């Protein structure tokens, strides 16, 4: 894995102390004011024990990602991350209310001291801490549900896109896009991958596109899933590209040769699963005498993500094909090298996961990931060029999905 700065190991405990201390003060204050003194003693004992447990889990997580990579240990580390987030995030939100409570009380006492010459006057602001408690508990429920249910709550999203240059033979083409499987995160849940495969096959796709990040770190993750993924059916083929996680860039390898061997093994396993892996290359699909081109680039991202993609090489030989589809893992690539710079009609991307956390109400959606990526989920159109960003089928880091559920995209092509 990437070597962490010593500052990280210092900042994390300080951050946790701030959150744990703030939440402890806020809830102790509420219980004391409510007169639950007996329960207050029990609360303090439980809270201290729980805080120690969270600290131990945190140290286990940091160790599981820094030692020699082990699939089970990494999986357990991600599960521990879920426990940490379900504990820390609600407390973080509550601590914001505690700090606001303290600021308001401090300002009120200060003003009274200046103008009334008394520091004994205080506002009854317990309602603010109660509101923070309600919000924290609600967030806790959503996070736990995202871990237990959300990460396996696969959703089929359907899009119909019309193109002027689509050959008549491909009018009505049904394409399924999946992305970001991060298959190692399903280490103990092969049945869920099989469920997703059945859902995809039930859509009767003509063609399947996989837009990168098959694994979290190493090819070995995929080995036990090949027999499941090979059951995906599409008469025109299954096409795949690599994502940033597929190269093993986040693993400390014994040698450059070991890293290359890992990538070669991943490519071999993907092909055994029936995918045509496109490495800066293309394929021409013929139907009733008419053609479209499928172009696949290796990962191309903005820093700190690597740029292995070579679009000029990938498109070579497709210049006279009337309709072209680009598979590119990172949606940033579309803005930099595709939109307005080529005549590629459709690009398919993934990478963002919708941050696995957000809100969707009808057609409106929000996620913190939009602070990093302008195009992070759904269909984007610029003149007659289109980009669809899939929010991913798998998960990494946080073993859950809150709001941004795992996605299978069905795209219908229309003339």
Secondary structure, DSSP 8 states (H G I E B T S, - for coil): -----HHHHHHHHHHHHHHHHHHHHHHHHHHHHHT-HHHHHHHHHHHHHHHHHHHHHHHHHHHHTTSS--HHHHHHHHHHHHHHHHHHHHHHHHHHHHHHHHHHHHHHHHHHHHHT--S------HHHHHHHHHHHHHHHHHHHHHHHTGGG--EEEEEEEE-SS--GGGTT-EEEEE----GGGGTT-HHHHHHHHHHHHHTT-SEEEE-S--SSS-GGGGGGGHHHHTT---TT-EEE---GGGGTTTS--S-HHHHHHHHHHHHHHHHHTT-EE-SSEEEEEEETTEEEEEEE---B-STTS-B---HHHHHTT-TT-S-EEEEEEETHHIIIIITTTS---EEEEE--GGGGB-EEETTEEE-GGGGT-SS-SEEEEETTEEEEE---SS--SSS--BSS--EEEEEEEE-
